[in-house]
């Protein structure tokens, strides 16, 4: 019903994977010396919700009585990344609930409650209530971390070409202007315009074609391993994952805590390539 199966001890498996993938990082860093352009994801990377969707939902699930543990909490966060990365489940749900937004989000609540450890019957029973509580309580504000503007200034001063590539279906230029982000970027491409969604390689290819920069010389920075890293690699871009909570210790790419860590990562990559 959802990925990953709740019976797996994910932390154990993923921490083991971390030791294997970490030895590749020096090799990965060496490719940064060739980077000429940087594409950024928008939501969860440059712009955040405060409070976040998951923070609000998990609070509601706790109040409903969901048997949340550290393991299911961790698993549910990974599931959210997986589901929204154009998963088979998402595509199926979009077809089934194409004309019924309320039914879609009620079903989403059921799936997320299941990921948090609820039994199928309990998840189905609580889903309508969780949906209504989210509808009443989730009133997020846009938030841009302070280091984002500082970092973008540094990258622009270093002559990197900058653009935004988002999985949104509609334009968001006005929002970028309101947040003071627009001046840093040559363009902002949304998946609806490209008629392809991450992790499909076509949407990344459309972005690099517009930049006029080879994929191997283009960095893609995002917070969703399944959409951003997998998709960027399929299109031959160089991926960097933002993972402050350590949700993806198995990530086979460079990993940073936030956008503010990007300049140092690029400097270290150049230093490694000169050795």
Phi, psi and omega in degrees: 000321176215160178252140359270164179300135185294343183282344182282139171275087189295319183300319180298311181296316186288326177292326175296317179298328182300318182297326180286313185285333184297331181290347179274349190296323180298321178294318180297318182298328184296337180285347184290341181295341181265359186289129178245336184223152179228122174260136179245140163293159181264292189279127183087354179240296176270320183239140180232156169271138173231112357286166179283161177302312185293322178300316180293315182295317181296326176295317178295316179299322178297316180294330177286338179109017180298139183279063186285132173240173176302320182293314181289328176298313178296315181297319182294323178295318177295321180299319179301317177299315181297311185300315185277002176267048177056041180293163177300323179295317179297313180300318178295316181294324179295326177288314184294319185250031186305324184250016184218088182298320180298316180294323179299311185285333173293318177295321177300318178298320178298314180296319182289324175297323176296317179296333180276359174110002178286148174292158178306317181294317181292318179299317179294322182289323183272344186303313180300321179293317179298318178301314182295320179294320176297317180299324182279325192254336186277098181233070187286156173248148174294140177217129175247117179305143183304327184285350180294309181297318180299316181294317181296324175298316180297316182294321179293320178295333179274007175071024170284142174275132189236139176207168181241137176230115184240154176276010179293156180271343186230160180299151180222025182299320181297320178295319178298321178295317180296329181271000180075019182266333188305319185298340183280342193243146177289325179196166173232116183256129175254151186300328179299322178293321181281346182058036175204148185236141174304137013266021178296133184295335185301323183290325176291319179297321178298320181292315182289329175297319179292325176288331186072031182237137180300144179305320183293346179254013183240128177268142171240125184246120180207172186252358182246110182303314186293325180268313191274310182287310180300315181293316179298317180294323177299329180264008177071020172277167178263114185271147170228129183258131171268117186215071184292338182263000180066037181286337185232065180295346178273002186303128181264048179205174175294140183234134178231165181278330182192174182303327181298342179275354187293315180302318180294321178299317179293320177296316180297323178296318179292320179297319179297321184290339181275349184279000000 
